[in-house]
C-alpha cells in the first residue's frame, strides 16, 4: 500500500464534517448557556438592589415626612400646658389626615403631657408601647427624655395582635424644659401592599435588628430578630438548603435597615440540569453525525444538478432558492457566490423600498431629540441652591431629572403610550414646580381609556417649555392645563395656559410656518411637533392653536387612535 497516497475526497469530507460540526456546535451551545445564566444572575442582582433602594426610599421618605410634622409640634407647648379646644384638635387632625392621604400610609398621633398622660390621641385606646412600665424604661419616651432635641424612632412588636409598629417621637419643649411628648405610630400593615409589588423578599428592621415588616421567614433568630450573621450583608447567602442573593442598606442615619432577598436556588438547579442535558445531547449528536457524515460524503458529488436548477429558479424570478454545496472547494465557491448574488439582489431591492421610510424616520428622530440646555442649566442651578435649604426636595428633583433625561435621550422607542409620556411629563412639571414654587401651577386630566394608546415620544413637553419661555411675561403666576380624550377614531390632546398669549402678527407667522416644508420662523417647538405628526401619520393630523393677547394660548393636538399591537 502506498502510504503517500492522498486520502480520498469522500474521506476528507467525512472527517471535516465531524470536526467542524460537532465541536463548534457544542462550544456555541455551552457558551450560550453560560451567557444566559450570566445575564440572568446579573438581572437578579440588579432587580434585588433596585427593589432594596426603592422600598427603602419609600419607607424612609414616609417616616421623614412624619418627622417633619413632629418637628412642627415640638414648639407647640400650648398643646400640653393649656386645655386643647375642639377647633385646635380638629385642625391638628385635619393636617394629620391630609398628610396621610398625601403619603398613602396612615399614621396615628398621640400627644402626652410631661406626666405621660395622653391629652390628644387619634384613637381611644393607647397602643401597648405607650402604656404601662414601658413608658418610663426602654420605650420611645426614654429616647425622647435622653435626647429631647432629636426625633427618636423605635420598632415595637405587639405580641397579642401579632404585628409591629414604628414609633416616632419628639419632646415638646417649653423653653429649655420638656413640657410633653408627640408620638406617631405606623403599623407594619401599612407597607404590606408596597412589599407585594416587588418580586424579591423583603425584611425591614431597626438598627437593633428588631423586625418591623417582612415577607421572608428564613433569617429569623430565636428572638425573632434578623440573625446577626446577615446584618447589613450583601451578596450570595445560604440558609439551610436554600440559596439567596441579599442586598441591604441603611436609611435615616442607620435607624432603619432594609434587606431584600432573591431566591437563586432554582436558577442553580436549572443550570446543573441544563449542563447534564447538554452533555447527553452532545453524545446523541456525535452518534447521529457520524452516521450522517458518511452518507453526505457519498452524495455531495451530485451538486452540479443543484446549481443548474438554482439558476433556472433565478431566471424564473425566484430569489428565495439558496443552495448548500460541500462536495468540493470549487463547487462550494460557486454555491457561495450564487448565494451572495441572491443576497445582493434582494438587499438592493429592499434598500430601494426602505429608502423613503428611512428618510422620514431620520427626520422624526432629528425633531424628537432636542433637549433645552437652559432648562438643564436652571435645574442644576436650583439643585445647587436647594442643597443648602431642603435636602428632601433636592432628592426629588434629582430623581425627576434623572428619569426625565433617561427618557428624553433614549433612542430605543419612537412610539410610547400616553401613560408613559405623561409620567415623563410629570417628572418635568415636578422640576418646574419646585423651581417656580407658587408661581407655577398645573393640572392634568387624561381619560383612562386613552392612557394605553400609542403616541410619538415627547409630544407635549415642548408645549410646556414654550409656555415657560414666553407665557410668564410680567405675570406672577402661570397656570397650565392638559386634557386628553378620545373622539371617534381620533385622540385629542388639549394644552392650555393663562399666560400673556400671542400677538396677532406672531400668531399669523406661526400658522404660516406649519404649512411649509422647512421652518421659516425662530419658533422650533411648535413646528417640530406638527412636523413629527405629519411625517408619521397620513391624514389631517397635527397641531392647531388659538390665542389672544393677555388671554393665554390653547393648543389642540389631533392624532389617530393607535394601540401597541396595531
HELIX and SHEET records of a PDB file:
HELIX    1   1 UNK A    9  UNK A   73  1                                  65    
HELIX    2   2 UNK A   78  UNK A   81  1                                   4    
HELIX    3   3 UNK A   86  UNK A  103  1                                  18    
HELIX    4   4 UNK A  128  UNK A  130  5                                   3    
HELIX    5   5 UNK A  132  UNK A  135  5                                   4    
HELIX    6   6 UNK A  140  UNK A  146  1                                   7    
HELIX    7   7 UNK A  188  UNK A  191  5                                   4    
HELIX    8   8 UNK A  192  UNK A  196  1                                   5    
HELIX    9   9 UNK A  228  UNK A  230  5                                   3    
HELIX   10  10 UNK A  265  UNK A  299  1                                  35    
HELIX   11  11 UNK A  300  UNK A  302  5                                   3    
HELIX   12  12 UNK A  303  UNK A  315  1                                  13    
HELIX   13  13 UNK A  329  UNK A  368  1                                  40    
HELIX   14  14 UNK A  373  UNK A  386  1                                  14    
HELIX   15  15 UNK A  391  UNK A  409  1                                  19    
HELIX   16  16 UNK A  418  UNK A  436  1                                  19    
HELIX   17  17 UNK A  437  UNK A  439  5                                   3    
HELIX   18  18 UNK A  448  UNK A  450  5                                   3    
HELIX   19  19 UNK A  461  UNK A  470  1                                  10    
HELIX   20  20 UNK A  504  UNK A  513  1                                  10    
HELIX   21  21 UNK A  524  UNK A  536  1                                  13    
SHEET    1   A 5 UNK A 118  UNK A 121  0                                        
SHEET    2   A 5 UNK A 108  UNK A 113 -1                                        
SHEET    3   A 5 UNK A 177  UNK A 187 -1                                        
SHEET    4   A 5 UNK A 163  UNK A 174 -1                                        
SHEET    5   A 5 UNK A 152  UNK A 158 -1                                        
SHEET    1   B 5 UNK A 211  UNK A 214  0                                        
SHEET    2   B 5 UNK A 201  UNK A 206 -1                                        
SHEET    3   B 5 UNK A 256  UNK A 263 -1                                        
SHEET    4   B 5 UNK A 242  UNK A 251 -1                                        
SHEET    5   B 5 UNK A 235  UNK A 239 -1                                        
SHEET    1   C 2 UNK A 415  UNK A 417  0                                        
SHEET    2   C 2 UNK A 454  UNK A 456 -1                                        
SHEET    1   D 5 UNK A 440  UNK A 446  0                                        
SHEET    2   D 5 UNK A 478  UNK A 487  1                                        
SHEET    3   D 5 UNK A 490  UNK A 497 -1                                        
SHEET    4   D 5 UNK A 553  UNK A 560 -1                                        
SHEET    5   D 5 UNK A 542  UNK A 547 -1                                        
END                                                                             
